[in-house]
Every structure is written in structure tokens, then in C-alpha cells.
Amino acid sequence: MDLQIKGKKALVTGSTAGIGLEIARLLAKEGASVIVSGRDRAKLDQAVESIRASGATDVTGVLADVTVPAGVEALLAAVPSVDILVNNLGIYESKPFAAISDEDWQRYFDVNVMSGVRLTRHYFPQMLERNEGRVIFISSETGLAVDPGMIHYAMTKTAQLSIARGLAAAAKGTRVTVNSVLPGPTRSEGIVGFLKSVASSPDVSDAQAEAEFFAGARSASLLQRLIEAEEVANMVAFLASPLSAATNGAAIRVEGGLVNTLA
């Protein structure tokens, strides 16, 4: 399928690994001019080369820490305008509520929420002026079904849903859309360590840690396995394209049936 995004400029934050990397790879494969952003030069260069190795050539990397205002300013100076913005950058952990410090709350809000807010605040008005553009927030199923062991993380993911919906309303009557994508637990660079941190023992095999996680913490999942990053990227690429013009202000679930909205 031709997603009709050839030549469109797309910025994907947190795109040196995991979901972000696969989103950037697929957008580039579809002909978009892709900007990969990250905070680690070695990982950034590796991500760019990985995408180029898959056959896409119009991809560049920008070294910037968008968790802080100065980093956002550096990125905006390098990339003053985009057609597609994917706010993917995010961090997560499992932590008892009583152990979540003020600093933890602030850090999660700055990384997961304000990084996207600051970038969107710059690009969104330009999109409205051009009457064309796509903004996509990578939220999470925990934004709807809050995990009691990840309340600070879930708070940021719910916040993203509110921001995206409000911006979509502000784009009413235009050809600009703002949507959220809610992945479930997805296979990525850090997921194995996370699963082992909540497993019965840190010495269990990767497969056993995954099985325990879905048998316990995510027993409601209909998929009963980790989602592959490419499966999330497929949905994001569609929402980034003109083919998704009738989808706006939506929270699209790619979480394997984990959230039962009928319950």
C-alpha cells in the first residue's frame, strides 16, 4: 500500500531503538524524509545506519536532549519545520507508589509529557497555517488501565491522551490531525530487564519472565505475548499518512486486547 508520504518531513523522537526506531524505519521506507533524534551519539549514528541499510537513504540524525528546553531549542534550530511529528520519547519503570519521590514525578513528567508539549507547541501552529500535518503521541495502555506499580508512568500517558484530544479539537475543520497510539508491552531494548525486575527471580530465562508477566501483571491480555515494535509502527505510519484523514482526536489501541472497555 502506498501511504502517500513520499517527500514528507517526519521527526520521530526517542528513535534510536525500540518502537521509535521502527517507526522511523517504516516512514523512511515509505519515502518520507526522516529525522531521528536521540541523546547518545553512538546510538544515534547506529540507528541512522540501520535505517539506511534497510534501503532508505533520506534519513538524518540530530543529537539533542529534548527532555530539557535547551535540547528542544537545539532540535528546533536544526529542524525548523516538519509535516509529521511523532512524540515517541518516553521512560518507564515499576515502583511502589510510596517510593516515588517528588523528583521521580517531575522527571517522568518532563521526559514523557513536556518533551512532546514543547515540540508540538512549535510545529502545530505551522501545520494549522499550512492546513496540513500530523501529530502523533505514543501513549500506552496504562493511560487507560493504570498499573498500580507504575502510577507515575501511567499519569504521563493519561496526560498525553488529554493533550492530543485537546489539540485535535483545536484543529477542527482543518486537514491537520492529532492522534494517540496506545501500545501494550512491546519488545524493545529494555523490556527484558524490566520483565526480570518484576519476575519471581532475576535469574529466570527471558521466556519465563515474559510468561510470568502475562500470567500475572497482564493476564487480561488477549495476545499473551510481547507486541513487536513493527506492529506498533504499522499503525503509526498509517496515522501519519493522508489515508487516515478521517481519524482525528482518537486514541488508537495497539495493546493486544489488554484493555476491556466493556468492563
C-alpha positions as CSV (number, residue, x, y, z in Angstrom):
1,M,0.0,0.0,0.0
2,D,1.2,3.5,-0.9
3,L,0.9,5.6,2.2
4,Q,1.4,8.8,0.1
5,I,4.0,10.3,2.4
6,K,6.9,10.4,-0.1
7,G,8.8,13.6,0.4
8,K,7.1,14.5,3.7
9,K,9.4,15.5,6.5
10,A,8.9,13.4,9.6
11,L,10.5,13.8,13.1
12,V,10.4,10.9,15.5
13,T,11.7,11.5,19.0
14,G,13.4,8.8,21.0
15,S,14.0,6.9,17.8
16,T,17.4,5.3,18.3
17,A,15.8,2.0,19.4
18,G,12.6,0.1,20.0
19,I,9.2,1.5,18.8
20,G,10.7,4.8,17.7
21,L,13.4,3.2,15.6
22,E,10.8,1.0,13.8
23,I,8.5,4.0,13.2
24,A,11.4,5.9,11.7
25,R,12.4,2.9,9.6
26,L,8.9,2.4,8.2
27,L,8.3,6.1,7.4
28,A,11.7,6.2,5.6
29,K,10.8,3.1,3.7
30,E,7.6,4.7,2.6
31,G,9.6,7.6,1.2
32,A,9.4,10.2,3.9
33,S,12.4,12.4,4.8
34,V,13.0,11.2,8.3
35,I,14.8,12.9,11.2
36,V,16.0,10.6,14.0
37,S,16.6,12.2,17.4
38,G,18.5,10.9,20.4
39,R,20.8,11.8,23.3
40,D,23.6,9.4,22.6
41,R,25.8,10.0,19.6
42,A,26.8,6.3,19.1
43,K,23.2,5.1,19.3
44,L,22.1,7.9,17.0
45,D,24.6,7.0,14.3
46,Q,23.9,3.3,14.6
47,A,20.1,4.0,14.2
48,V,20.7,6.1,11.1
49,E,22.9,3.5,9.5
50,S,20.4,0.8,10.4
51,I,17.7,2.6,8.5
52,R,19.9,3.3,5.6
53,A,20.9,-0.3,5.5
54,S,17.3,-1.3,5.0
55,G,17.2,0.6,1.8
56,A,16.1,4.2,2.8
57,T,18.5,7.0,2.1
58,D,16.7,10.2,3.2
59,V,17.3,9.9,6.9
60,T,19.4,12.2,9.2
61,G,20.2,12.2,12.9
62,V,20.0,15.1,15.2
63,L,21.7,14.9,18.6
64,A,19.5,16.6,21.1
65,D,18.2,16.1,24.6
66,V,14.5,17.1,24.2
67,T,13.8,16.4,27.9
68,V,15.1,19.9,28.6
69,P,14.3,23.3,27.0
70,A,17.8,23.8,25.7
71,G,17.7,20.5,23.9
72,V,14.4,21.3,22.3
73,E,15.7,24.6,21.1
74,A,18.7,22.8,19.5
75,L,16.5,20.4,17.7
76,L,14.1,23.1,16.5
77,A,17.1,25.1,15.2
78,A,18.2,22.1,13.2
79,V,14.7,21.1,12.1
80,P,12.5,24.3,12.0
81,S,9.5,22.6,10.2
82,V,8.0,19.2,9.8
83,D,5.0,17.6,8.2
84,I,4.8,14.7,10.6
85,L,5.7,14.8,14.3
86,V,5.8,11.6,16.3
87,N,6.2,12.2,20.0
88,N,7.6,8.8,21.0
89,L,10.3,9.6,23.6
90,G,9.4,8.0,27.0
91,I,10.8,6.2,30.0
92,Y,9.2,3.7,32.3
93,E,9.8,1.7,35.4
94,S,8.0,-0.3,38.1
95,K,8.0,1.4,41.5
96,P,5.7,1.2,44.6
97,F,3.7,4.4,45.0
98,A,5.1,5.3,48.4
99,A,8.6,5.1,47.0
100,I,8.0,7.5,44.1
101,S,9.8,10.7,45.1
102,D,8.9,14.3,44.0
103,E,12.0,14.1,41.8
104,D,10.6,11.0,40.1
105,W,7.2,12.6,39.4
106,Q,8.9,15.6,37.9
107,R,11.4,13.6,35.8
108,Y,8.6,11.5,34.3
109,F,6.5,14.5,33.5
110,D,9.4,16.3,31.9
111,V,10.5,13.4,29.8
112,N,7.2,11.8,28.8
113,V,5.0,14.9,28.6
114,M,6.9,18.1,28.3
115,S,9.2,16.9,25.5
116,G,6.2,16.4,23.3
117,V,4.5,19.6,24.5
118,R,7.4,21.8,23.7
119,L,7.9,20.3,20.2
120,T,4.2,20.4,19.4
121,R,3.9,24.0,20.6
122,H,6.4,24.9,17.8
123,Y,5.2,22.7,15.0
124,F,1.5,22.5,15.5
125,P,0.7,26.2,14.7
126,Q,2.8,25.9,11.5
127,M,0.7,22.9,10.5
128,L,-2.5,24.8,11.1
129,E,-1.2,27.7,9.0
130,R,-0.4,25.3,6.1
131,N,-3.6,23.4,6.7
132,E,-1.8,20.1,6.6
133,G,0.1,18.0,9.1
134,R,0.1,15.0,11.5
135,V,0.9,14.9,15.2
136,I,1.0,11.5,16.9
137,F,1.6,10.9,20.6
138,I,2.9,7.4,21.6
139,S,1.0,6.9,24.8
140,S,0.3,3.5,26.4
141,E,-2.4,1.1,27.5
142,T,-1.6,2.2,31.1
143,G,-3.0,5.6,30.2
144,L,-6.4,3.8,30.4
145,A,-5.7,0.8,32.6
146,V,-3.5,2.1,35.3
147,D,-0.9,-0.3,36.7
148,P,-0.7,0.3,40.4
149,G,3.0,-0.4,40.2
150,M,3.6,2.3,37.6
151,I,1.3,5.1,38.7
152,H,3.8,7.9,37.8
153,Y,4.3,6.5,34.4
154,A,0.6,6.0,33.8
155,M,0.0,9.6,34.8
156,T,2.1,10.8,32.0
157,K,0.4,8.5,29.5
158,T,-3.0,9.8,30.5
159,A,-1.8,13.3,30.2
160,Q,-0.7,12.6,26.6
161,L,-4.2,11.5,25.8
162,S,-5.7,14.7,27.1
163,I,-3.2,16.9,25.2
164,A,-3.7,15.0,22.0
165,R,-7.5,15.3,22.2
166,G,-7.4,19.0,23.0
167,L,-5.1,19.7,20.1
168,A,-7.3,17.7,17.8
169,A,-10.2,19.9,18.8
170,A,-8.1,22.9,18.1
171,A,-7.5,21.6,14.6
172,K,-11.3,21.3,13.9
173,G,-12.2,21.9,10.3
174,T,-8.6,21.6,9.0
175,R,-6.5,18.9,7.4
176,V,-4.3,18.6,10.5
177,T,-4.9,15.6,12.7
178,V,-3.7,14.8,16.2
179,N,-4.0,11.2,17.5
180,S,-2.6,9.0,20.2
181,V,-1.4,5.4,19.8
182,L,-1.6,3.1,22.9
183,P,0.8,0.2,22.6
184,G,0.8,-2.6,25.1
185,P,4.0,-4.2,26.5
186,T,6.3,-4.1,23.4
187,R,9.6,-5.9,22.7
188,S,12.4,-3.3,23.0
189,E,15.9,-2.8,24.2
190,G,15.0,-2.5,27.9
191,I,11.9,-4.7,28.2
192,V,13.8,-7.9,29.2
193,G,15.4,-6.2,32.1
194,F,12.1,-4.7,33.1
195,L,10.3,-8.1,33.0
196,K,13.1,-9.7,35.0
197,S,12.8,-6.9,37.6
198,V,9.2,-7.9,38.3
199,A,9.7,-11.7,37.8
200,S,9.8,-14.3,40.6
201,S,13.6,-14.3,40.3
202,P,16.1,-12.2,38.3
203,D,17.7,-15.5,37.2
204,V,14.7,-16.8,35.2
205,S,15.0,-17.1,31.5
206,D,13.8,-14.4,29.2
207,A,10.9,-16.6,28.0
208,Q,9.9,-17.4,31.6
209,A,10.0,-13.8,32.6
210,E,7.7,-13.0,29.7
211,A,5.3,-15.8,30.5
212,E,5.2,-14.8,34.2
213,F,4.4,-11.2,33.3
214,F,1.5,-12.2,31.1
215,A,0.2,-14.8,33.5
216,G,0.2,-12.2,36.4
217,A,0.6,-8.5,35.7
218,R,-1.0,-8.6,32.3
219,S,-3.3,-11.6,32.5
220,A,-6.1,-9.7,30.7
221,S,-4.1,-9.6,27.5
222,L,-5.7,-11.5,24.7
223,L,-2.4,-11.6,22.8
224,Q,-0.5,-13.1,25.7
225,R,2.9,-12.1,24.3
226,L,5.0,-9.1,23.8
227,I,4.0,-6.9,20.9
228,E,6.6,-6.4,18.2
229,A,7.8,-2.9,17.6
230,E,7.0,-3.2,13.9
231,E,3.4,-3.9,14.8
232,V,3.1,-0.6,16.5
233,A,5.0,1.2,13.7
234,N,2.4,-0.1,11.1
235,M,-0.4,1.8,12.9
236,V,1.7,4.9,13.4
237,A,2.7,5.0,9.7
238,F,-1.0,4.8,8.7
239,L,-2.0,7.6,11.0
240,A,0.9,9.7,9.6
241,S,-0.5,9.3,6.1
242,P,-3.2,11.1,4.2
243,L,-5.1,7.8,4.1
244,S,-6.0,8.4,7.8
245,A,-7.7,11.8,7.1
246,A,-10.9,10.8,8.8
247,T,-9.2,9.7,12.0
248,N,-8.7,12.7,14.4
249,G,-8.7,13.0,18.2
250,A,-8.5,9.2,18.5
251,A,-6.8,7.0,21.0
252,I,-5.8,4.0,18.9
253,R,-5.1,0.9,20.8
254,V,-2.3,-1.5,19.7
255,E,-2.2,-3.4,23.0
256,G,-3.3,-6.9,22.2
257,G,-6.8,-6.6,23.7
258,L,-5.4,-5.9,27.1
259,V,-7.9,-3.1,27.9
260,N,-11.5,-4.2,28.2
261,T,-13.6,-1.1,27.7
262,L,-16.8,-3.0,28.2
263,A,-15.8,-4.0,31.8
